[in-house]
Amino acid sequence: MSTDHYETLGVARDATDEEVKRAYKKLARTHHPDLNPDDAESETRFKEIAAAYEVLSDPERRSRYDRFGTDSPGAGDPFGGGGLGDIFEAFFGGGSVFGGGAGQARSGPPRGEDLEAHVDLDLEEVVFGGDHEVTVRTAVRCEDCDGSGAEAGTSPSTCDECGGSGQVRRVRQSVLGQMVTASACGRCGGLGHVIDTPCNTCDSQGRTIDQRTYAVEVPPGVDDGSTLRLSGRGAAGPRGGANGDLYVHIRVRPHPVFHRDGDDLVHDLYVPFTQATLGAHIPYETLDGSEDLVIPSGTESGTVFRMRGRGVPHVRGRGRGDLRVRVVIDVPDSLDDEQDALLRQLAELRGEDVAEPGQGLFSKIRSAFS
């Protein structure tokens, strides 16, 4: 089993996002467990492919993986990702170190805002998955200044207050000894640079407002209320800051025939009492196509027929749920004279007492008050 994600997907380390996605789709189709039942090797390979794509499709995780050989947030940091400065920050409200050391206050352009969108799906799209598009109004990198915030032909200058670090440090004495605190520079806002000639298009923000349309790959089996995260598809950060994420919320439209129960589909099928009594073969339309549903003679109302593997895919496993068809006996509420006569003849042959013509329940109630 390969531990190199690039080798797993068969792409170069400088592969584009589109090349990574294309390689993943090709391999996933080949090794998907549903196409290779009872093949443990394909199942293991599929999990390896999915794990590699999960890391390489996320810009932040891919960057960590390229630098440290792992996508763990604490990679390369003996203090688990936050650093010693963050430990002091939790107690003193800013990066601080005793004895004159450097702090860990945050600096540089801030990350863009996260965005939200909705996708409405039919049940068929839940079962089989598919690609959808979402359009959002968002902050995008200014094309005229390429996100710098400075007018074309100029560039930001280093902040003379913090020397480009984005931090200012102050030394003070306390009962615990000398302490150095670091906080964001007030002049540049922690960016480390200032704009002398602002871009006229974005007014030095480095971003403008526009509409963007993104493709959303909906995996089979998602449920109503699920949320998909598109990393790096949120708003652009000011002055070249990283993009936020886009969270896509799934809404599933009601289906006219089936309703979902976990990963099973359920349908109340109304069957004429003649077919339930005598038995029948009924052409039955599932989401996968037509099936021959056998109704044995003497089927009672409430009987459930189970069609294996005709339900919703298990989103975190292989295979699909079942389709449960629940029989409801459909008793006619009106009969013509010939049908009435035939049923009465049947009742007589079976020795069953039935009401006289016109002597139903409501007729008897009317008679009692006449």
N, C-alpha and C positions, 0 to 999 in steps of 0.2 A: 504494500500500500504506500503510494507516494506521499511524502510530507511537503512537497513543494507545490503550492497552489498553481503556479504558472505551468509547471510540468503536467499537473493533473488535467488542466484544460487544454494543454498543447498550444499555448500562446507564448509570445516573447514577453520579456519583462516590461518593454515599452509599448505593449499592445494598447490600442485605444479602447474606450469603454464599449464601443460598438463591436469591436473584434472579440472582446471578452464575452459579451452577451451572445454573439453568433456562435462561438465555440461551445458555450454552455448549452444552448438550445439543441445543437446537433448531438452532443454527447448525451444529454438528458433523454432525448427521444430514443436513442439507441439502447440505453441501459435502464429505462423506466421499469420498475417492478411489475406494473400491469402488463407490459409486453414481454416480460421474462418470468412468468410464474414459476415458483419453486426453484429459482436460480439464485442461490445465496451469493455467488460471486458478483452477479449483476447488481444485486441489492446493495452490497458493500460498495461497489464502484459508484453507484448512483448517489449514495450518501456522501462519498468523497467528493464527487463532482459538485453536489449542492453546497457542501461546506466551502469549497474553493470559490465558488461564484458568490456566496454570501459575503466573503471577505473582499474579493477583488472588485465587486460592483459598488462597494461603499468607499468613496474617495478617502475618508478619514481613516478607515480601517486598513485600506490598501497602503496608505502612506506609512502607517505604523509597521505594517508587515514588511514593506520594502526596507525600512530603517533597521528594524530589530529582529526580523524573521518570525514575528508573531504579531497578532493584532490585539493582544491584551493591553488595556489602557495603561497598565503600570509598567509596560516593557521599557527597559533601559533606565528605570528609576528605582533605586533601592527603597524608596519610601512609598512604593505602590502607586505612583502616578501623580500624587498631589505635591510631593516634594516637602522638604523640611519647612520651607516658607509657608506652605499652606497649613501645616500643623500649627505654627505660631499665629497664622491669620485667623484660625478658628477661635483663638483666645483673645487676641489683641485688635481684631478688626482690620488688619492690614498686614503685609509682609513685615516681619520684625525679627531681628537677630540680636542676641546679647553679645556685647564685646566688639561691635563695629562691623559685623559681616554684612553681606548683601541680602536684601529681601527678595520676595517673590511676587510683588504686586503685579497684577495683570497689566499688559501694555499692548500696543498695536491696535489696528483697526478692529472694531467689534464685529462679531458674527451677525449675519442678517437674521431677520425674523422667520420663525416657522409659519407655514401657511396650512390651511385646511381646505379640503374640497370634498364633494360627494360624487359617488357613482351609483346609478340605479341599475340593477340587474334583473333580468328574468330568471326564473328557476333553471331554465335550460343552460344559461350562461354560468350559473353556480355549479352545475353538474359537470359541464365540459370545459369551463374556463374560457379565457379569450383575452384579446387586447382591447382596451378602451382608451379614449382620450379625455383629458380634463383640461379646461381652460381657466386660468386664474389671472387676475390683475395683480401685478407684483412689481417690486423694485428690481430693476435689471441694471447691469453695469453700463455706465454711460459710454457710448461709442466714441464721442468726440474727444474725451480725455482718457479713455481706456481705464476708467475707474479711479484715476489718481486724484481727481477733483481740481486739478490745475489746468489753466487754459492751454490749448494746443501750442506746442513750441516752448512751453515752460515746464517746470517741475517743482514739486514741493521742496521746501528748504528745511534743513535740520533745525529743530527747536533749540534756541539758545538757552532756554530755561533748564531743560533736562539733558541737553547734549545728545538728543536722539533716542534716549532710552525709554522715554514715556513715563519715567518715574522720577520723583524727587525724594531725597532721603534727608531725614532730620535726626540729629543726635540729641538725646536728652538723658538726664540722670534720673534714676529711680532708686527705690530702696533695694532693688535687686541688682543695681549696678548700671553701667552705661548701656543704653538701648538705642539701636538704630531702627527707625521706622521708614518704610517705603510706601508711597501712595502715588496715585496717578497724577501726572503733571497737570496743573490747572490751566496752563497756557495752551497746550496742544491737546488737552483732553485725553492724555495717555497714548496718543498716536505716534509721538516721537518726531513729528514734522508739522509744519504750518504751511498754509497756502497763501502765497504773496499775490498771485494773480489767479483769482477763482475762475473756473470754467463757467462760461455764460449759459451753457445748456443745463447743467445740473446744479449751478450755484455752489460749487465746491463740495457737493455731497458725494460725487463719484458714482451716482446712480440716478436713474430716471424711472418713471412709472410707465409700464406697458403691459400688454397681454402676452401670455405665453401658453402654448398648448403642449402638454406632455403625454406620452404614451404610458398607460398603466397596464401592466401584465397581471391579470386577475387569476390566481391559482385556483384549480378546481377544488370545491369543497368549502369555500369561504361562507360564512354565515352572516345573516343580517346583523349589523352592528359591529362587524369586524373593521379593523383599521390597518391600512397598508402604509408603510413609510417609504417615500422616495427621497433617498439621501441626496442632499445638495440641490434639490429642486425648489427650495424655498426662496425667500427674498435675498437679493445680493446685499452683502454688508457694505456700509459706507466706506468710501475711500479704499476700495480693494479688499474689504473684509470678506471672509468666507461666506458662502451661501448657507442659509438655514435649510430646513427639511420641509417637505410637503407631506402632510398626512391626509390620506384619502380614506374617507369613511364609506363603508359599503351599506347600501340599502337594497333590500330584495323585494320586488313587487309580489303581491299575492298571485298564486297560480289558480286558474279556474277549476282545476281538477285535483291536484295533489297539494297536500300540506306536509311540512317537514317536521319530523320528530327525531331530534338528534341527527344521525346520518341516515335514518330511514325516511322513506316517503310513504304516506298513508292516503288511501282513497276509499271513500264509501261508495260502493258500486251497487246501484239499484237493479235488482234482478226480478223479472216477472215471476209470480208464484208458480206458473206452469213450468218454467225452466228449472226453478229450484226443486220442484217436485219430481220432474221427469228426467232432469239432467240436460246438459247442453254443452256445446263447444262455442265459446264466444271470442271473436277477434278483439283483442284488447290492446289499446295503444299505450305503450310506455314511452318514456322520453328517448329510448334507444330504438324504437320501432315497434311494429306489430308483433304480438305474442298470441299463442293459442291458449286461452284460459279455459280449463276444463271444470265445469260445474257438475259434480256428481249428483245423481238422483238423491232426493231427500235432504238436500243442503238446507240448513236452518239459518235464520237471520242471525247475524253476529259472527258467522263463520269467517275466519281469516285465512286467505291464501297468501303465501309468502313467495315472492320472486327474488331469488338470491342475486345479489350484485347488481340490482337495478335501481339502487338508491343513490345517495350522495357520496362522492369520494371522501375518504378519511384524509383530512387536510394534513395531519401529522403522521400518516402511516400509509400503508399500501391497501389497495382494495377499495370496495365501496359498501355502503349499507344496503339494506334490502328495500323492496317495494312491498308493502302490506296492503292487500286488497280485502276490505271488510264488506261482507255481503249484507245488504239490506233488502228484505223481501218486499217487493213492490206490489201491494194489493190494489186492484183497480177500484176506483170509487164510483164507477158507473158501468152498467152492462146493458147490451141490447137484449131483446126478447130471446133470441136464439141462444146467446151466451148464458143468459139466466136459466133457460130450460136445461141446457147441458149440465150446468153446475148442480142444479137440483136433482137431475138424474144421477149424477155422481154421488151426491150426498145420500140419496136413497139406496144406491148399491152398497154404500159403506155403512148404512144403518145410522146415519147422523141426522139429528134433528136440526132443522134450520127454520128461520122465520118465514112466515107466509109472505107472498108478494105484498109490498106496501106496509109490512109490519116490522119495520126496523125500529131501533131504539126511540127515535124521535116521534115516529108514528104512534108508538105505545104511550109516550108521554102526552101527546095530544089527545089520545083516546081517554086517558084518565081524567082529563078536565072537560070532556064533552058531555 
